[in-house]
Amino acid sequence: MEARAIAALLLLPIVVVLIYAGIHEYRRYKSEGRASYGLAYDKETGTTYVTGISENEDAYDPNGFDPSDHNERQSRKETNDEDG
């Protein structure tokens, strides 16, 4: 195979995904309006993820996060499960 054909085959899936994401975001924009994205924190798993943030909500601030707090809650939960 020619080098250009191999490069095109490798890039084709990436281009398709980008076009799909662009169409999806454009349709969301037309139906819901402008969106603000930011980090959200899941207290159950102790992880963050990127999501749409509503106008009246604040995004997650990683500077105010104490990872040891999540570990302490997890160990307390395990201890309570063993006792109960």
C-alpha distances in whole Angstrom, upper triangle without the diagonal:
4,6,8,7,7,10,11,11,13,15,16,18,20,21,22,24,26,26,28,30,31,32,34,36,37,38,40,41,43,45,46,46,45,44,45,43,44,44,46,48,48,51,51,48,48,45,44,41,40,42,44,47,50,52,55,53,53,49,49,50,49,52,54,53,54,52,55,56,53,54,58,57,55,57,60,59,58,62,63,61,62,66,66
4,6,5,7,9,10,11,13,15,16,18,20,20,22,24,25,26,28,30,30,32,34,35,36,38,40,41,42,44,45,45,44,43,44,42,43,44,46,48,48,52,51,48,48,45,44,41,40,42,43,47,49,51,55,53,52,49,49,50,48,51,54,52,54,52,55,56,54,54,58,58,56,58,61,60,59,63,64,62,64,67,67
4,5,5,6,9,10,11,12,14,17,18,18,20,22,23,24,26,28,28,30,32,33,34,36,38,39,40,42,43,43,42,41,41,39,40,41,43,45,46,49,49,46,46,42,41,38,37,39,41,44,47,49,52,50,49,46,46,47,45,47,50,49,51,49,52,53,51,51,55,55,53,55,58,57,57,60,62,60,61,65,65
4,5,5,6,9,10,11,12,15,16,16,18,20,21,21,24,25,26,27,30,31,31,33,35,36,37,40,41,40,39,39,39,37,39,40,42,44,45,48,48,45,45,42,40,37,36,38,39,42,45,47,50,48,47,44,45,45,44,47,50,48,50,48,52,53,51,51,55,55,53,56,58,57,57,60,62,60,62,65,65
4,5,5,6,9,10,10,14,15,15,16,19,20,20,22,25,25,26,28,30,31,32,34,35,37,39,40,40,39,38,39,37,39,40,42,44,44,48,47,44,45,41,40,37,36,37,38,42,45,47,50,48,47,44,45,46,45,47,50,49,50,48,52,53,50,51,55,54,52,55,58,56,56,59,61,59,61,64,64
4,5,5,6,9,10,12,14,14,16,18,19,20,22,24,25,26,28,30,31,33,34,35,37,39,40,40,39,38,38,36,37,38,40,41,42,45,45,42,42,39,37,35,34,35,37,41,43,46,49,47,46,43,43,44,42,45,48,46,48,46,49,50,47,48,52,52,49,52,55,53,53,56,58,56,57,61,61
4,5,5,6,9,11,12,12,14,16,17,18,20,22,22,24,26,27,28,30,32,33,34,37,37,37,36,35,35,33,34,35,37,39,40,43,43,40,40,37,35,33,31,33,35,38,41,43,46,44,43,40,40,41,40,42,45,44,45,43,47,48,46,46,50,50,48,51,53,52,52,55,57,55,57,60,60
4,5,5,6,9,10,10,12,14,15,16,18,20,20,22,24,25,26,28,30,31,32,34,35,35,34,33,34,32,34,35,37,39,40,43,43,40,41,37,35,32,31,32,34,37,40,42,45,43,42,39,40,41,40,43,45,44,46,44,48,49,46,47,51,50,48,51,54,52,52,56,57,55,57,60,60
4,6,5,8,10,10,11,14,15,16,17,19,21,22,23,25,26,28,30,31,32,34,35,35,35,34,34,32,34,34,36,38,38,42,41,39,39,36,34,32,30,32,33,37,39,42,45,43,42,39,40,41,40,43,45,44,45,43,47,48,45,46,49,49,47,49,52,50,50,54,55,53,55,58,58
4,6,7,8,10,11,13,14,16,17,18,20,22,23,24,26,28,29,30,32,34,34,34,33,32,32,30,31,32,34,35,36,39,39,36,36,33,31,29,28,29,31,35,37,40,43,41,40,37,37,38,37,39,42,40,42,40,43,44,42,42,46,46,44,46,49,48,47,51,52,50,52,55,55
4,6,5,6,9,10,11,12,14,16,17,19,20,21,23,25,26,27,29,31,31,31,30,29,30,27,29,30,32,34,35,38,38,35,36,32,30,27,26,27,29,32,35,37,40,38,38,34,35,36,35,38,40,39,41,39,43,44,41,42,46,45,43,46,49,47,47,51,52,51,52,56,56
4,5,5,6,9,10,11,12,14,15,17,18,20,21,23,24,26,27,29,30,30,29,29,30,28,29,30,32,34,35,39,38,36,36,33,31,28,26,27,28,32,35,37,40,38,38,35,36,37,36,39,42,40,43,41,44,45,42,43,47,46,44,47,50,48,48,52,52,51,53,56,56
4,5,5,6,9,10,11,12,14,15,16,18,20,21,22,24,26,27,28,29,28,27,28,25,27,28,29,31,32,35,35,32,33,29,28,25,23,24,26,30,32,35,38,36,36,32,33,35,34,37,39,38,40,38,41,42,39,40,44,43,41,44,46,44,44,48,49,47,49,52,52
4,5,5,6,9,10,11,12,14,15,16,18,20,21,22,24,26,27,27,25,24,25,23,24,25,27,29,30,33,33,31,31,27,26,22,21,22,24,27,30,32,35,33,33,30,30,32,31,34,36,35,37,35,39,40,37,38,42,41,39,42,45,43,43,47,48,46,48,52,51
4,5,5,6,9,10,10,12,14,15,16,18,20,21,23,24,25,25,24,24,25,23,25,26,29,31,32,36,36,33,34,30,28,24,22,23,24,28,30,32,35,34,33,31,32,33,33,36,38,37,39,38,41,42,39,41,44,44,42,45,48,46,46,50,51,49,51,54,54
4,5,5,6,9,10,11,12,14,15,17,18,20,21,23,24,24,24,23,25,23,25,27,28,31,31,35,35,33,33,30,28,24,22,23,23,27,29,32,35,33,33,31,32,34,34,37,39,38,40,38,42,42,39,41,44,43,42,45,47,45,45,49,50,48,50,53,53
4,5,5,6,9,10,10,12,14,15,16,18,20,21,22,22,22,21,22,20,22,23,25,27,27,31,31,29,30,26,24,20,19,19,20,24,26,29,32,30,30,27,28,30,30,33,35,34,36,35,38,38,36,37,41,39,38,41,43,41,42,45,46,44,47,50,49
4,5,5,6,9,10,10,12,14,15,16,18,20,21,20,19,19,20,18,20,22,24,27,28,31,32,30,30,26,24,20,18,18,19,22,25,27,30,29,29,26,27,29,29,32,34,33,36,34,38,38,36,38,41,40,39,42,44,42,43,47,47,46,48,51,51
4,5,5,6,9,10,10,12,14,15,16,19,20,20,19,19,21,20,23,24,26,29,30,34,34,32,33,29,27,23,20,20,20,24,26,28,31,30,30,28,29,31,32,35,37,36,39,38,41,41,39,41,44,43,41,45,47,45,46,49,50,48,51,54,53
4,5,5,6,9,10,11,12,14,15,17,18,19,19,18,20,19,22,23,25,27,28,32,32,30,31,27,25,21,19,18,19,22,24,26,30,29,29,27,28,31,31,34,36,35,38,36,40,40,37,39,42,41,39,43,44,42,43,47,47,45,48,51,50
4,6,5,6,8,10,10,12,14,15,16,16,16,15,16,15,18,20,21,24,25,29,29,27,28,24,22,18,15,15,15,19,21,23,26,25,25,23,25,27,27,31,32,31,34,33,37,36,34,36,39,38,37,40,42,40,41,44,45,43,46,49,48
4,5,5,6,9,10,10,12,14,15,15,14,14,16,16,19,21,23,26,27,31,32,30,30,27,24,20,17,16,16,19,21,23,26,25,26,24,26,28,29,32,33,33,36,35,39,39,36,39,42,40,39,43,44,43,44,47,47,46,49,52,51
4,6,5,6,9,10,11,12,14,14,15,15,18,18,21,23,24,28,29,32,33,32,32,29,26,22,19,18,17,21,22,24,27,27,27,26,28,30,31,34,36,35,38,38,41,41,38,41,44,42,41,45,46,44,45,49,48,47,50,53,52
4,6,5,6,9,10,11,12,13,14,13,16,15,19,21,21,25,25,29,29,28,29,26,23,19,17,15,14,18,19,21,24,24,25,23,25,28,29,32,33,33,36,35,38,38,35,38,40,38,38,41,43,40,42,45,45,44,47,49,48
4,5,5,6,9,10,10,10,10,10,12,12,16,18,20,23,24,28,29,28,28,25,22,18,15,13,12,15,16,18,22,21,22,20,23,25,26,30,31,31,34,33,37,36,34,36,39,37,37,41,42,40,41,45,45,44,47,49,48
4,5,5,6,9,10,10,10,11,14,15,19,21,23,26,28,31,32,31,32,28,25,22,18,16,15,17,18,19,23,23,24,23,25,28,29,33,34,34,37,37,40,39,37,40,43,41,41,44,45,43,45,48,48,47,50,52,51
4,5,5,6,9,10,11,12,16,16,20,23,23,27,28,31,32,31,32,29,26,22,19,17,15,18,18,20,23,23,25,24,27,29,31,34,35,35,38,38,41,40,38,41,43,41,40,44,45,43,45,48,47,46,50,52,50
4,5,5,6,7,9,9,12,13,17,19,20,23,24,28,29,28,29,26,23,19,16,14,11,14,14,16,19,20,21,20,23,26,28,31,32,31,35,34,38,37,34,37,40,38,37,41,42,40,42,45,44,43,47,49,47
4,6,5,5,6,7,11,13,16,20,21,24,26,29,31,30,30,27,24,21,17,15,12,14,14,15,19,19,21,20,23,26,28,31,31,32,35,35,39,37,36,39,41,39,39,43,43,42,44,47,46,45,49,51,49
4,6,6,8,11,14,16,20,23,24,28,29,32,34,33,34,31,28,24,21,18,15,17,16,17,21,22,24,23,26,29,31,34,35,35,39,39,42,41,39,42,44,42,42,46,46,44,47,50,49,48,52,53,52
4,6,9,11,15,17,20,23,23,26,27,30,32,32,32,30,27,23,20,17,14,16,15,16,19,20,23,23,26,29,31,34,34,34,38,38,41,40,38,41,43,40,40,44,44,42,45,48,47,46,49,51,49
4,7,8,11,14,17,20,20,23,24,28,29,29,30,27,24,21,18,15,11,13,11,13,16,17,19,19,22,25,28,31,31,31,35,35,38,36,35,38,40,37,38,41,42,40,42,45,44,43,47,49,47
4,6,10,13,16,20,20,24,26,29,31,31,31,28,25,22,18,15,12,13,11,12,15,17,19,19,22,25,27,30,30,31,35,35,39,37,35,39,41,39,39,43,43,41,44,47,46,46,49,51,49
4,7,10,14,17,18,22,24,27,29,29,29,26,22,20,16,14,10,11,10,10,14,15,16,16,20,22,24,27,28,28,32,33,36,35,33,37,39,37,37,41,42,40,43,45,45,45,48,50,48
4,6,10,13,15,18,20,24,26,26,25,22,19,16,12,10,6,7,8,9,12,12,13,13,16,19,21,24,24,25,28,29,32,31,30,33,35,33,34,37,38,37,39,42,41,41,44,46,45
4,7,10,12,16,18,21,24,24,22,20,16,14,10,8,6,5,7,8,11,10,10,9,13,15,17,20,21,21,25,26,29,28,27,30,32,31,31,35,36,34,37,40,39,39,43,44,43
4,7,9,13,16,19,21,21,19,16,13,10,7,6,4,5,9,10,13,11,11,8,11,13,15,18,19,19,23,23,27,26,24,27,30,28,29,32,33,32,34,37,37,37,40,42,41
4,7,10,13,16,19,18,16,14,10,8,5,6,6,6,10,11,13,10,9,6,7,10,11,14,15,15,19,19,23,22,21,24,26,25,26,29,30,29,31,34,34,34,37,39,39
4,7,10,13,15,14,13,10,6,5,5,6,8,8,12,14,15,11,9,6,5,8,9,12,13,12,16,16,19,19,17,20,23,21,22,25,26,26,28,30,31,31,34,35,35
4,7,10,12,12,11,9,5,5,6,7,9,8,11,14,14,10,9,6,5,9,10,13,13,12,15,15,18,17,15,18,21,19,19,23,24,23,25,28,28,28,31,32,32
4,6,9,9,7,6,4,7,9,10,12,12,14,17,16,13,11,9,6,9,9,13,12,10,12,12,15,13,11,15,17,15,16,19,20,19,21,24,24,24,27,29,29
4,6,6,6,6,6,8,11,11,14,14,16,19,19,15,14,12,10,13,13,16,15,12,14,13,15,13,11,14,16,13,13,17,18,16,18,21,21,21,24,26,25
4,6,5,7,9,12,15,15,17,17,19,21,20,17,16,14,12,14,13,16,14,11,12,11,13,10,8,11,12,10,10,14,14,13,16,18,18,18,21,23,22
4,6,8,11,13,16,17,19,19,21,24,23,20,19,18,15,17,16,19,17,14,15,13,14,12,9,11,13,10,9,13,13,11,13,16,16,16,19,21,20
4,5,9,11,15,16,19,19,22,25,24,21,20,18,15,17,15,18,17,14,14,11,13,12,9,10,13,11,9,13,14,13,14,17,18,17,20,22,22
4,7,10,14,16,19,19,21,24,23,19,18,16,12,14,12,15,14,10,10,8,10,9,6,9,11,10,9,13,14,14,15,18,19,19,21,23,24
4,7,11,13,16,16,20,22,22,18,17,14,11,13,11,14,14,11,12,10,13,13,10,12,15,14,13,16,18,17,19,22,22,22,25,27,27
4,7,9,13,13,17,19,19,16,14,11,8,10,9,13,13,11,13,12,15,15,12,15,18,17,16,20,21,20,22,25,26,26,28,30,30
4,6,10,11,15,18,19,15,14,11,10,12,12,15,16,14,17,15,19,18,16,19,21,20,20,23,25,23,25,28,28,28,31,33,33
4,7,9,13,15,17,14,13,10,10,12,13,16,17,16,19,18,22,21,19,22,25,23,23,27,28,27,29,32,32,32,34,37,36
4,6,10,13,14,12,12,9,11,14,15,18,19,18,21,21,24,23,21,24,26,25,25,28,29,28,30,33,33,32,35,37,36
4,7,10,12,10,11,9,12,15,17,20,20,20,23,24,27,26,24,27,29,27,27,31,32,30,32,35,35,35,38,40,39
4,7,8,6,7,7,10,13,15,18,18,19,22,23,26,24,23,26,28,26,27,31,31,30,32,35,34,34,38,39,38
4,6,5,8,9,12,15,18,21,20,21,25,26,29,27,25,29,30,28,29,33,33,31,34,37,36,36,40,41,40
4,6,8,10,14,16,19,21,21,22,26,27,30,28,27,31,32,30,32,35,35,34,37,39,38,39,42,43,42
4,7,10,13,15,19,21,20,21,24,26,29,26,26,30,31,28,30,34,33,32,35,37,36,37,40,41,40
4,7,10,12,16,17,16,17,21,22,25,23,22,26,27,25,27,30,30,29,32,34,33,34,37,38,37
4,7,9,12,14,13,14,18,20,23,21,20,24,25,24,25,29,29,28,31,33,32,33,37,38,37
4,6,9,12,12,13,16,18,21,19,19,22,24,22,24,27,27,27,30,32,32,32,35,37,36
4,6,9,9,9,13,14,17,16,15,19,20,19,20,24,24,24,26,29,29,30,32,34,34
4,5,6,7,11,13,16,15,15,19,20,20,21,24,25,25,27,29,30,31,34,35,35
4,5,5,9,10,13,13,13,16,18,18,19,22,23,24,26,28,29,30,32,33,34
4,6,8,11,14,14,15,17,19,19,21,23,24,25,27,29,30,31,33,35,35
4,7,10,12,11,13,16,16,17,19,21,22,23,25,27,27,29,31,32,33
4,6,9,8,9,12,13,14,16,18,19,20,22,23,24,26,28,29,30
4,5,6,7,9,10,12,13,15,16,18,19,21,22,24,26,27,28
4,5,6,7,9,10,11,13,15,16,17,19,20,22,23,25,26
4,5,5,6,9,10,10,12,14,15,16,18,20,21,22,24
4,5,5,6,9,10,11,12,14,15,16,18,20,21,22
4,5,5,6,9,10,11,12,14,15,17,19,20,21
4,5,5,6,9,10,11,12,14,15,17,18,20
4,5,5,6,9,10,10,12,14,15,16,18
4,6,5,6,9,10,10,12,14,15,16
4,5,5,6,9,10,11,13,14,15
4,5,5,6,9,10,11,12,14
4,5,5,6,9,10,11,12
4,5,5,6,9,10,10
4,5,5,6,9,10
4,5,5,6,9
4,5,5,6
4,6,5
4,6
4
